[in-house]
Amino acid sequence: MWEYTDKVNDHFKNPRNVGAVENPDGDGLAGSLACGDALRLTFKLDDEKKISEAKFQTFGCASAIASSSALTVMLIGKTVEEAEEITNKEIIDYLGDLPKQKVHCSVMGREALEAAIYNYRTGKTLDRKIDGEVICHCFGATDKEIEKVAREQNLTSAEEVTNACKAGGGCGQCIPEIEEIINRVIGEEQKKEEVPKLTQLQKIKLIEETIDRQVRPILRRDGGDLELHDVDGDRVLVKFVGACVSCPVSSVTLKDVVETQLREAISDDIVVESV
């Protein structure tokens, strides 16, 4: 018997927003009936482009019902952009916790939300194509999916991965490969922690040096150049001058040359924008 918090029991016994929104702006499906879990999420926006109505239909356990109910409550009043930032961990925190073996239910809610937002923006159904190499053939989980959930939830064992996304919960033959992925993720996160964080002044100086040394010579060969306009956190604002102003591929240069060089020298989080 699972031990549920009072809030989980409340949302299971008295689920909010059950059903389907009529003429929804967003409609998303996650999970699989073959695996015993499936969730449909629909939402509608008001005149201010905020979610005014969100409903769910689910085939699953108490945790799936409670997670879906909680998610719809969390969505109402948010913009699509704000809703997009909701994580499965926030769903769990909202409920006060879930048994570790049921964490994957909150992941299913997040995936349904992702599919509904995709449908809202494109008018199409999200086709979850296989991205990466399938590691767990029992549940169709790829290396990229396992890596993503391991990073987002700071998982440190194959058992935790199984609880989070079911990978490894079938025949178990993929457990060694899951452990390799976890160890790689842990190693990469440890390296990040070992790298001293730059002050804003140090970051700006390094950006200027990288532009002078690596970027400007490339642009000047074709009569162009750029100026550093501002640095806001990881956003680097630059202004093209000379031949770069009228160059038809300046947007490509911005990303493939300027942003690439700055990311290699400073951080993968750097985003370069033109002003």
C-alpha positions in Angstrom: 0.0 0.0 0.0 1.4 3.4 -1.0 1.7 6.1 1.5 0.2 9.3 0.0 0.1 12.8 1.4 -3.2 14.4 2.4 -3.0 16.6 -0.7 -2.5 13.6 -3.0 -5.5 11.8 -1.4 -7.6 14.9 -1.8 -6.8 15.3 -5.5 -7.3 11.6 -6.1 -10.7 11.4 -4.2 -11.9 14.8 -5.4 -10.1 15.4 -8.7 -10.4 18.9 -10.2 -11.1 19.7 -13.8 -12.0 16.2 -15.0 -13.1 16.0 -18.7 -12.2 17.7 -21.9 -12.4 21.4 -22.7 -14.8 22.2 -25.5 -13.0 23.6 -28.6 -9.7 23.7 -26.8 -6.8 26.0 -27.9 -4.3 23.2 -26.8 -4.8 19.4 -26.8 -2.1 17.0 -25.8 -1.7 13.3 -25.2 1.0 11.5 -23.2 1.6 7.9 -22.1 0.3 4.7 -23.6 -2.6 2.5 -22.8 -0.4 -0.5 -23.5 1.8 0.5 -20.5 -1.2 1.2 -18.3 -0.8 5.0 -18.2 -2.3 7.6 -20.5 -3.3 11.2 -20.1 -5.1 13.8 -22.3 -4.8 17.4 -21.3 -6.8 20.3 -22.9 -6.8 24.0 -22.2 -8.4 27.2 -23.4 -7.1 30.8 -23.3 -9.0 33.9 -22.4 -8.8 37.3 -24.2 -5.6 38.1 -22.2 -3.9 34.9 -23.5 -4.0 33.3 -20.1 -5.2 29.8 -19.5 -8.8 30.2 -18.2 -9.8 26.5 -18.4 -7.7 23.3 -18.2 -9.1 19.7 -18.0 -7.7 16.2 -18.0 -8.8 12.6 -18.8 -6.5 9.9 -17.6 -6.2 6.1 -17.5 -4.0 5.4 -14.6 -3.4 5.0 -10.8 -4.2 7.3 -7.9 -0.9 9.2 -8.4 -1.7 9.7 -12.1 -5.1 11.1 -11.3 -3.7 13.4 -8.5 -0.8 14.6 -10.6 -3.1 15.4 -13.5 -5.6 17.2 -11.2 -2.9 19.2 -9.6 -1.4 20.2 -12.9 -4.7 21.6 -14.2 -5.0 23.7 -11.0 -1.4 25.0 -11.5 -2.1 25.9 -15.1 -5.1 28.2 -14.6 -4.3 31.9 -14.7 -0.9 31.3 -16.4 0.2 32.4 -19.9 1.4 29.6 -22.2 5.0 30.7 -21.6 4.6 30.5 -17.9 2.9 27.1 -18.1 5.8 25.9 -20.3 8.1 26.5 -17.3 6.3 24.1 -15.0 8.4 21.0 -14.2 7.4 17.6 -12.9 9.2 18.4 -9.7 7.0 21.4 -9.2 3.9 19.1 -9.6 5.4 16.8 -6.9 6.1 19.7 -4.6 2.6 21.0 -5.1 1.2 17.6 -3.9 3.6 17.5 -1.0 5.5 14.5 -2.4 4.8 11.2 -4.3 6.1 7.7 -3.5 9.3 7.3 -5.4 7.8 4.5 -7.5 5.1 6.9 -8.7 7.2 9.9 -9.8 6.8 8.9 -13.4 3.1 10.0 -13.1 4.2 13.6 -12.7 6.5 13.2 -15.8 3.5 12.0 -17.8 1.6 15.2 -16.8 4.6 17.4 -18.0 4.7 15.5 -21.3 1.0 16.0 -21.9 1.4 19.7 -21.2 4.3 19.8 -23.7 2.1 18.1 -26.3 -0.8 20.5 -25.7 1.4 23.6 -26.0 2.8 22.2 -29.2 -0.7 21.7 -30.5 -1.6 25.3 -29.6 1.3 26.7 -31.4 1.2 24.6 -34.5 -2.3 23.2 -34.8 -0.7 19.7 -35.1 -0.4 16.7 -32.9 3.1 16.2 -31.3 4.8 13.2 -33.0 7.2 11.9 -30.3 9.7 10.5 -32.7 12.5 8.4 -31.3 15.3 10.8 -30.3 18.5 9.0 -29.6 19.3 5.4 -29.1 16.7 3.1 -27.5 18.2 1.8 -24.3 15.1 0.3 -22.6 13.2 -1.7 -25.2 10.5 -2.7 -22.7 9.3 0.9 -22.3 10.9 2.5 -25.4 13.1 4.9 -23.4 16.1 6.4 -25.2 19.5 7.5 -23.9 18.5 11.1 -24.3 15.2 10.7 -22.4 17.1 8.9 -19.6 19.8 11.6 -19.5 17.2 14.4 -19.4 15.2 13.0 -16.5 18.5 12.2 -14.6 19.6 15.8 -15.0 16.3 17.4 -14.2 15.8 15.3 -11.0 19.4 14.9 -9.9 19.0 11.1 -10.0 21.9 9.0 -8.8 20.8 5.3 -9.4 19.1 3.1 -11.9 16.3 2.5 -9.4 15.6 6.2 -9.3 15.5 6.3 -13.1 13.0 3.5 -13.1 10.8 5.2 -10.6 11.0 8.4 -12.7 10.3 7.2 -16.2 10.0 3.3 -16.0 13.2 2.7 -17.9 14.8 -0.4 -16.5 11.6 -1.6 -14.9 11.0 -4.5 -17.3 13.5 -7.3 -18.0 16.3 -5.3 -16.5 18.9 -6.0 -19.2 19.4 -2.2 -19.8 20.4 -1.5 -16.1 24.1 -1.4 -16.9 23.6 1.1 -19.7 21.4 3.3 -17.5 24.1 3.3 -14.8 26.6 4.4 -17.4 24.4 7.3 -18.4 23.9 8.3 -14.8 27.6 8.2 -14.1 28.3 10.3 -17.1 25.7 12.9 -16.0 27.1 13.0 -12.5 30.6 13.4 -13.8 29.6 16.3 -16.1 27.7 18.1 -13.3 30.7 17.7 -10.9 33.0 19.3 -13.5 30.5 22.3 -13.8 30.7 22.8 -10.1 34.5 22.7 -10.1 34.7 25.5 -12.7 34.8 28.9 -10.8 31.9 31.2 -11.6 32.9 34.3 -13.4 31.9 37.7 -12.1 30.0 39.9 -14.5 33.0 42.1 -15.0 35.2 39.1 -15.7 32.6 37.7 -18.1 32.4 41.0 -20.0 36.2 41.2 -20.3 36.4 37.6 -21.6 33.7 38.4 -24.1 35.6 41.4 -25.4 38.8 39.5 -25.6 37.1 36.6 -27.5 35.5 39.0 -30.0 38.8 40.8 -30.6 40.8 37.6 -31.0 38.4 35.1 -32.6 35.4 36.9 -34.2 36.6 40.3 -35.4 39.3 39.0 -37.8 36.8 36.7 -39.5 34.3 39.6 -40.1 36.9 42.1 -41.2 38.1 39.8 -44.0 34.8 40.7 -45.8 34.7 44.3 -44.7 32.4 43.8 -41.7 32.7 44.2 -38.0 30.6 44.3 -34.8 30.4 46.3 -31.6 29.6 44.9 -28.2 26.4 46.7 -27.2 25.5 45.1 -23.8 25.8 42.0 -21.6 22.8 41.0 -19.6 23.5 37.8 -17.7 24.1 35.2 -20.4 22.6 37.4 -23.1 25.2 39.2 -25.3 23.9 42.0 -27.4 26.0 43.0 -30.4 25.6 45.5 -33.3 26.9 44.6 -36.7 28.7 47.4 -38.6 30.3 47.8 -42.1 29.4 45.2 -44.7 27.8 42.9 -42.1 24.8 45.4 -41.8 23.6 44.6 -45.3 24.9 41.0 -45.5 22.0 38.6 -46.3 23.5 35.8 -44.0 24.2 38.0 -41.0 21.8 36.0 -38.9 23.8 32.9 -39.7 27.0 34.7 -38.9 25.5 35.7 -35.6 24.9 32.2 -34.5 27.5 30.1 -36.3 30.4 32.4 -35.8 29.8 34.9 -32.9 27.7 32.7 -30.6 29.7 29.6 -31.3 33.0 31.3 -30.5 31.7 32.8 -27.3 30.1 29.6 -26.1 33.4 27.7 -26.6 35.3 30.4 -24.7 32.9 31.1 -21.9 29.7 29.1 -21.5 27.2 26.9 -23.4 24.5 29.2 -21.9 25.6 32.2 -23.9 23.0 33.6 -26.2 24.0 36.2 -28.8 21.4 38.7 -30.1 21.7 41.5 -32.6 20.4 45.0 -31.8 
